[in-house]
Amino acid sequence: MLLSLIGKTYVLPLIGAYTFIVSGIIINLLQACCLILWPISKSLYRRCVCFFAYQHWVQMVFFFDHWAKAEIIFYHEKNFIEMLSTEHALIVMNHRFDVDFLVTWSACEKFGILGSSKSFVKEELKYIPIVGWGFSLIEMVFLKRNFLKDRKALVDGISILKDYPVKSWMLLFCEGTRFTREKQVKANEVAKEKGLKELKYHLLPRTKGFSVITQAMKGVVPAMYDVTLCCKDEPTFMQVVSAKKMKFHVLTRRIAADNIPTDTDEESAAFCHKLYQEKDDAVDYFHKHDTLEGYQGKYVGTKLSVNNGPVLVFIFWSTLLFTPFAFYMIYLLYTGTIYTYLALTVGTYLAYLLCKRMISETVTSKGSTYGSTISNGDATQSQMQPSS
């Protein structure tokens, strides 16, 4: 009821932004203190940092689930949903929207693995204050988007899960960047050159990284989850902030690691391309029927229920951090000098810039340029062009 009364304002998002930043600093410090456990017990260290990561990331899930009232419909084969969160898994997902990360965090929270969830992410994220620091401490895998430099990071990243103490999902976007029409045109030019099927809703996947990861996951990760995200609109992070309701449809299937061909790079590449062609077919089906129910005659839909955990965590942090801050600000406004007002203005502006920087990383236009080239010492290779 309270959320509906203030739903047209930005009061709660402003409180949430302050709480997310300050609690993030506290949580980063707590995670850093856990480093003393690393030489003693990596297992204990990982359990601790996962616990703290949950306390931070779940605040974003609160706004996604309870503020924007986003819905996730999970389409799956019979008995599959019961297996989720019982095993490590590689998640291969299409990269369509600004809020892909919020959809995955929300799903992870509902299956009890939010704090331990991981992803292959661009190295630039490492340097974003708070979020990037937390990613480093939780052992996210940072990539330079240069295959020659990233090969070891890909193998080491998936190998982390071999003795990880809690169940974890490792997210991989094979397209390497978010979908835009401009990037699609370039991707389809590459498809024509390589004699591959042009995709309508996706970019061509980067198959070299996929090949390395699927080879390394044998004996470490038992399965890959093929996840296809669909939505009628083009949801953005600012729509979440504005409490605009959105609905996501997620098609998921399990592929045992032993069923993924890895004998040669050519076989692996062909499998990856086929995977994305099937994703394209699924998204096309969705846009024609407004649902994935009955797709291929075997998928049933389940609406993921919303938990109260995110609400409790948000109330805890906002009460602990924002309430004393609000009283202190009121006190300063009544008793402060011109220098106090100036300091408040500068502090507010700096906080605004930090929030803007974080949000900008979710904007599709900030994604990498498809087909650009980068230098690699004595070799130059395409940064985003898929390779088979």
C-alpha positions in Angstrom: 0.0 0.0 0.0 2.8 2.4 0.9 4.7 1.7 -2.3 1.6 2.4 -4.3 1.1 5.8 -2.6 4.6 6.9 -3.5 4.9 5.0 -6.7 4.7 8.2 -8.8 7.6 9.8 -7.0 11.3 9.2 -6.8 11.5 9.3 -3.0 12.1 5.6 -2.5 14.6 5.3 -5.4 16.6 8.2 -3.9 16.6 6.4 -0.5 17.5 3.2 -2.2 20.4 4.8 -4.1 21.9 6.3 -0.9 21.4 3.0 1.0 22.9 0.9 -1.9 26.0 3.1 -2.0 26.7 3.4 1.7 25.8 -0.2 2.5 28.0 -1.2 -0.5 31.0 0.5 1.1 30.3 -1.2 4.4 29.9 -4.6 2.7 33.0 -4.1 0.6 35.0 -3.5 3.8 33.5 -6.6 5.4 34.3 -8.7 2.4 37.9 -7.3 2.3 38.2 -8.3 6.0 37.3 -11.8 5.0 40.6 -12.0 3.0 42.4 -13.0 6.1 40.4 -16.3 5.8 41.8 -17.1 2.4 45.1 -18.7 3.5 43.2 -20.6 6.2 40.1 -21.8 4.4 39.0 -20.7 0.9 35.7 -22.5 1.5 35.0 -20.3 4.5 36.1 -17.2 2.7 33.8 -17.9 -0.2 30.8 -18.6 2.1 31.3 -15.3 3.9 31.7 -13.1 0.8 28.7 -14.8 -0.8 26.6 -14.0 2.3 27.7 -10.3 2.2 27.2 -10.1 -1.6 23.6 -11.2 -1.1 23.0 -8.4 1.4 24.1 -5.9 -1.2 22.7 -7.3 -4.5 19.3 -8.2 -3.0 18.5 -4.5 -2.6 18.4 -4.2 -6.4 16.1 -7.3 -6.5 13.8 -5.4 -4.0 13.3 -2.6 -6.6 12.9 -5.0 -9.5 10.4 -7.3 -7.7 8.5 -5.0 -5.3 8.9 -1.5 -6.7 8.6 -2.2 -10.4 6.5 -5.3 -9.7 8.3 -7.2 -12.5 7.0 -10.6 -13.3 9.1 -13.6 -14.5 7.4 -16.5 -16.3 9.7 -19.5 -16.3 9.1 -22.0 -19.2 10.7 -25.4 -18.7 10.3 -29.1 -19.3 8.7 -31.3 -16.7 10.6 -31.8 -13.4 13.3 -29.4 -14.5 12.5 -26.6 -12.1 13.0 -29.0 -9.1 16.6 -29.4 -10.2 17.5 -25.8 -10.1 19.9 -24.7 -7.3 20.9 -28.3 -6.7 23.9 -28.2 -9.0 26.5 -25.9 -10.5 25.6 -24.8 -14.0 26.8 -22.7 -16.9 24.1 -20.3 -18.0 24.2 -19.4 -21.7 21.8 -16.5 -22.1 20.9 -14.0 -24.9 21.8 -10.4 -24.2 18.8 -8.4 -25.2 18.0 -5.6 -22.7 19.5 -3.1 -20.3 18.0 -5.0 -17.4 19.2 -8.5 -18.2 21.3 -8.5 -15.0 18.3 -7.6 -12.9 16.3 -10.5 -14.4 19.1 -13.0 -13.6 19.6 -11.6 -10.1 15.9 -11.8 -9.4 15.8 -15.4 -10.7 18.9 -16.3 -8.7 17.4 -14.8 -5.5 14.2 -16.9 -6.0 16.3 -20.1 -6.3 18.5 -19.2 -3.3 21.8 -18.7 -5.1 22.0 -14.9 -5.6 25.1 -14.4 -3.4 27.1 -17.1 -5.2 26.0 -16.3 -8.7 28.8 -15.3 -11.1 29.4 -14.0 -14.6 32.0 -13.4 -17.3 32.0 -9.6 -17.4 34.0 -6.9 -19.1 37.1 -5.8 -17.3 35.9 -2.2 -17.2 33.4 -3.1 -14.5 36.2 -4.0 -12.1 37.0 -0.3 -11.7 33.5 1.0 -10.9 33.5 1.9 -7.2 31.5 -0.4 -4.9 30.0 -2.7 -7.5 33.3 -3.5 -9.2 35.1 -4.0 -5.9 32.4 -6.4 -4.8 32.7 -8.3 -8.1 36.4 -8.7 -7.6 36.0 -10.0 -4.0 33.3 -12.5 -5.1 35.6 -13.8 -7.9 33.8 -12.6 -10.9 35.6 -13.4 -14.1 36.8 -10.2 -15.9 37.6 -10.3 -19.6 39.5 -8.0 -21.8 37.5 -9.1 -24.8 40.6 -10.3 -26.5 40.7 -14.0 -26.9 44.4 -14.4 -26.8 44.5 -12.6 -23.4 41.3 -14.1 -22.0 41.8 -17.8 -22.7 43.4 -18.4 -19.3 40.8 -16.3 -17.5 38.0 -18.4 -19.1 39.5 -21.7 -18.0 40.3 -20.4 -14.5 36.8 -18.9 -14.2 34.9 -22.1 -14.8 37.4 -24.1 -12.7 36.6 -22.0 -9.6 33.4 -24.0 -9.3 35.2 -27.3 -9.0 35.5 -27.0 -5.2 33.1 -24.1 -4.6 31.3 -24.7 -1.3 27.8 -23.5 -2.4 25.9 -24.0 -5.6 26.6 -21.4 -8.2 25.5 -20.4 -11.7 28.1 -18.9 -14.1 26.5 -16.6 -16.6 27.9 -16.3 -20.2 26.7 -14.0 -22.9 28.1 -15.5 -26.0 27.1 -12.5 -28.1 29.7 -10.5 -26.2 27.6 -7.3 -26.2 23.9 -6.3 -26.0 21.7 -6.5 -29.0 21.0 -3.4 -31.1 19.8 -3.1 -34.7 23.0 -1.5 -35.7 25.1 -4.3 -34.3 22.7 -6.8 -35.9 23.4 -5.4 -39.4 27.1 -5.9 -38.9 26.6 -9.4 -37.4 24.5 -10.5 -40.4 27.2 -9.2 -42.7 29.6 -11.5 -40.9 27.0 -14.4 -41.2 26.8 -13.9 -45.0 30.6 -14.0 -45.2 30.8 -17.2 -43.2 27.8 -18.9 -44.9 25.8 -18.9 -41.6 22.1 -18.4 -41.1 21.3 -14.7 -40.3 19.6 -14.2 -37.0 16.6 -12.0 -36.5 16.7 -11.3 -32.8 20.4 -12.0 -31.8 23.9 -11.3 -32.8 26.2 -14.1 -33.9 27.8 -15.8 -30.9 31.5 -15.6 -30.2 32.3 -19.3 -30.4 36.0 -19.4 -29.4 35.3 -18.5 -25.8 32.3 -20.9 -25.8 34.6 -23.7 -27.0 37.2 -23.0 -24.3 34.6 -22.8 -21.5 32.7 -26.0 -22.5 35.9 -27.9 -22.7 37.0 -26.7 -19.3 33.6 -27.4 -17.7 33.8 -31.2 -18.3 34.1 -32.9 -14.9 33.6 -29.6 -13.1 30.1 -28.3 -14.0 27.5 -31.0 -14.8 25.2 -29.1 -17.1 24.6 -26.0 -19.2 21.3 -24.2 -18.9 20.2 -22.7 -22.2 18.3 -19.6 -21.2 16.3 -17.4 -23.7 14.9 -14.1 -22.4 11.9 -12.5 -24.1 9.9 -9.4 -23.5 7.3 -7.5 -25.6 8.8 -4.1 -24.8 12.4 -2.8 -24.5 12.7 -2.5 -20.8 15.4 -0.2 -19.3 16.8 0.4 -15.9 15.2 3.8 -15.7 11.8 2.2 -16.2 12.6 0.1 -13.1 13.4 3.3 -11.2 10.1 4.8 -12.5 8.2 1.8 -11.2 6.9 0.8 -14.6 5.6 -2.8 -14.5 7.2 -5.2 -16.8 6.9 -8.9 -17.6 9.6 -11.3 -18.7 9.3 -14.7 -20.3 12.3 -17.0 -19.8 12.7 -20.3 -21.7 15.1 -22.7 -20.0 16.4 -26.1 -20.8 19.1 -28.3 -19.3 21.9 -29.7 -21.5 24.2 -32.2 -19.8 27.9 -31.3 -20.2 28.6 -34.7 -21.7 26.2 -33.9 -24.5 28.1 -30.8 -25.6 30.6 -31.6 -28.4 34.1 -30.4 -27.5 36.4 -32.7 -29.5 37.2 -30.0 -32.0 36.7 -26.2 -32.1 34.6 -26.7 -35.3 32.2 -29.0 -33.6 31.9 -26.7 -30.6 31.3 -23.7 -32.9 28.6 -25.5 -34.9 26.9 -26.4 -31.6 27.0 -22.8 -30.4 25.6 -21.4 -33.7 22.8 -24.0 -33.6 22.0 -23.0 -30.0 21.5 -19.3 -31.0 19.5 -20.3 -34.1 17.2 -22.2 -31.7 17.1 -19.1 -29.4 16.1 -17.1 -32.5 13.2 -19.5 -33.3 12.0 -19.3 -29.7 11.9 -15.5 -29.6 10.1 -15.5 -33.0 7.5 -17.9 -31.5 7.1 -15.6 -28.5 6.5 -12.5 -30.6 3.9 -14.4 -32.7 2.0 -15.9 -29.7 2.8 -13.6 -26.7 3.9 -16.7 -24.7 6.3 -19.6 -24.8 3.7 -22.0 -23.3 3.5 -25.1 -25.5 6.6 -24.2 -27.5 7.8 -27.3 -29.3 5.0 -29.1 -27.4 7.0 -29.6 -24.2 7.4 -26.4 -22.3 5.1 -25.4 -19.4 5.1 -21.9 -17.8 5.6 -21.2 -14.1 5.3 -17.7 -12.6 8.2 -17.3 -10.2 6.8 -16.2 -6.8 8.2 -13.1 -5.1 10.0 -13.5 -1.8 9.9 -11.2 1.2 13.6 -11.5 1.9 14.5 -8.5 -0.3 12.0 -6.3 1.6 13.4 -7.2 5.0 17.0 -6.5 3.8 16.0 -3.2 2.3 14.1 -2.2 5.5 17.1 -3.2 7.6 19.7 -1.2 5.6 17.5 1.9 5.0 16.5 2.1 8.7 20.1 1.6 9.8 21.7 4.1 7.3 19.1 6.5 6.0 17.2 7.4 9.2 20.2 8.8 11.1 21.4 10.5 7.8 18.0 12.2 7.4 17.9 13.5 10.9 21.5 14.7 10.6 20.7 16.5 7.3 17.8 18.3 9.0 20.0 19.3 11.9 22.6 20.7 9.5 20.0 22.7 7.6 18.9 24.4 10.8 22.4 25.0 12.3 24.9 24.9 9.4 26.9 27.7 7.9 27.4 28.6 4.2 30.3 26.1 4.1 28.1 23.4 5.4 25.5 24.0 2.6 28.4 24.1 0.1 29.7 20.7 1.4 26.2 19.2 1.2 25.8 20.4 -2.3 29.1 19.0 -3.5 28.5 15.7 -1.7 25.1 15.4 -3.2 26.5 16.1 -6.7 29.3 13.5 -6.3 26.7 10.9 -5.2 24.7 11.8 -8.2 27.7 11.3 -10.5 28.4 7.9 -9.0 24.8 6.8 -9.4 24.8 8.1 -13.0 28.1 6.2 -13.7 26.6 2.9 -12.3 23.3 3.4 -14.3 25.2 4.2 -17.5 26.8 0.8 -17.5 23.3 -0.7 -17.9 22.5 1.3 -21.0 22.6 -0.6 -24.3 24.4 2.1 -26.1 27.4 1.7 -23.7 28.0 -1.8 -25.1 31.0 -2.6 -27.1 31.1 -1.9 -30.8 30.4 -5.0 -32.9 33.2 -5.7 -35.3 35.7 -3.2 -34.0 39.4 -4.1 -34.0 41.9 -4.0 -31.2 45.6 -4.4 -31.0 47.2 -7.4 -29.3 50.9 -6.8 -29.4 52.1 -8.4 -32.7 48.6 -9.4 -33.7 45.4 -7.6 -34.4 42.1 -9.4 -34.2 38.4 -8.5 -34.3 37.2 -7.6 -30.9 33.6 -8.6 -31.2 33.4 -10.5 -34.4 32.4 -14.2 -33.8 34.9 -16.8 -34.8 34.3 -20.3 -35.7 
